[in-house]
Amino acid sequence: MPKHYINEMSITPTFEYVKIVKTGYIPSEYTPDYNNYPLITYIYGLNQNHKFVCLQVTDTEPRFWTKQNPDDVDIPDNIREHITRIEYNECKTYSNKPEPLYTVYIDYPFNVGTIRQFFN
């Protein structure tokens, strides 16, 4: 479960509604030795009093879903190492019908596109 932290600039209680206007994360792919840093996601927004809020969220897991079995996809080892785990589930899709899908978890958001391109 992600841990939620409220930045010092915020006076927002933990469970107040926030209109999200921007998100971001660190480290980026340009950070030297980014593998040595934990992923921190930032959610910027406005609370009900129109005060700027910045939430820091840790322990998030970037992911995508696919019908293809990731073990059957030819992914180079140096790219496959960014996959942290794979789960097989029956998920509801846009058609609201349960479909078997694989959830592929990735270490950092900027690696999702690199890995996703190997899937149909």
Secondary structure, DSSP 8 states (H G I E B T S, - for coil): --EEEE-TT----TT--EEEEEEEEES-TTSTTGGGS--EEEEEEEETT--EEEEEEES---EEEESS-GGGS---HHHHTTEEEEEEEEEE-TTS-EEEEEEEEESSGGGHHHHHTT--
